[in-house]
């Protein structure tokens, strides 16, 4: 006999059957087998891709000291490496360096290049002497003003 007889609801019935354990176990095994098959296929895909794309060659013009490396190396001192990189960048940006001695090509400091550009001026990128300008007509799609109506800007 229940403790509180007012809680009894005659419209609610007890479900006598359990869940279908065969379906639950079958679904779990299906997910497990599908996962294992996917992992196995991906393993072979990665093996194939690893062998078809060799490691790129280091670009000697960017870092000549790494020219002969064939594999990635770990940074033993990232802070020191960053300081060396900044010194190298500063040397390139703030000092005169030869690019090609035979041709007489020299890299000049950025500040000097800016000053020289301001003194000499810059040549125009193109000749625009034959450029024809037209006033756009509002409200037509070919002018790019398809949302503007006549007289809206007045």
N, C-alpha and C positions, 0 to 999 in steps of 0.2 A: 504494500500500500504506500503510495507516494506521501511525502511529508506535507505537501500543499495540494489539496485536491482541486483548487481553483486553476492550477496551471495545466491541467489536462485539456488537450484540444482533440476532439474526436475526428477533426478533418485531417490531422496530420498522422500519417501512417509510417511505420518503421519499414525500412528497405531490408528485406531479409537476405538478399544476395550480396556477396562481396564484389570488389572490382575484379575484372578479368585478369588474373595474374599472368596468364600466357601472353596476352596482348602487351602488358607492361614489360615483361621480360623480353619479348620479341622486339619491342620498340627500342629498349636499351641496347640489346645486342646489335640491332640494325645501325644505331647511331655509333656504337663502338667500332663496328666493322667498317662503316663508311669513313670514320675518322682515320682509322689505320690505313685504309686503302688510299685516302687522300695524302696522308703523310708519306706513304711509300712512293706514290707517283711524284710528289714534289721533290723527294730526295733524288730520284733519277733525273728529273728536269734540271735541278741545280747542278748535278754532276755533268750533264750535257752542256749547260750554259757555262760552267766554269772552264771547260776544256775548249769551248769554241771562241771565247773572248779572252785573249791573253792580257796581262797587265800592260797598260800603256807605258811607253818609254818616257822617262823624265825629260823635260825640256831644258836642255843645257843652258840656253840663253837666260832663263829665269833664275836658275840656281846651279852654277857650274860645279859647285862642290858636291852635288848629289848626282852627278852624271853617271857614275858607275853603279848606282844602287839598283838592284833588281827586285827588291821587296820592300814593303813598308817597314820603317823602323819606329820604335817607341821613343817618345821624348823622355830623356832622363831628367831634364831640367827645363820645364816649359817656361819658367820665368827668365832664365838665361837665354833661351832660344828667342824669346820675344825681344829681349834687349838687343841681341845680335841682329835680329831682323830690322829693328828700328834704327840701329847704327848703319846698317847697309842701305836702308831707304834714305836716311839722312845724307849719306855719302853720295848717293845717286842724285838726290834732289837739290843739294846745297853746294855741290862742288863741280868743277869742270872735270869731265872725263872724256877720254877718247872713245869714239864709237868705231871709227875706221881711220887708222893713221894714214893709209895709202891714199884714200880719197880726201883726207883732211876734214872728216866729219867729227864734230865735237859736241858733246852734250853740255849745255850751260845750265847754271843754277836757275831755278824757277823764278826767283825774284829778279834776276838779271833779264830773263826772257820777258817777263811782264814789262819791265822798264823799257826794254828795246821795242816791244810791240807798241807801247804807248808813244814812243818817240817817232817811230817809222809809220805807224798806222797799219791797218790791215787791208789787204786787197779784197775787193768784193768777191763773193762766192760765184756770182754770175752776172751776165749782162742783161739788165732789165729795161733797156732803152725802148724796146718795142712793145712793152707791156701796155695792154689796153684795159682800162677799168670801166666797168659799167655799174650804174646805180641799180641795185636790186629792186624788183617790183614785188611788193608785198602780196602775200596770199597765194603764190604759185609754188608748186612742189619743186620745180626745177631750180628755183632760186634759193631754196633752203628755208624759206619763210612760210611753210605750209600752215602754221597755226596763227599767223598774223592776218588780220583783215585790213582792208583799205581804210586809211584814216585812223588807225588805232593808236599810232604814235604821236598824234598831233595834240 
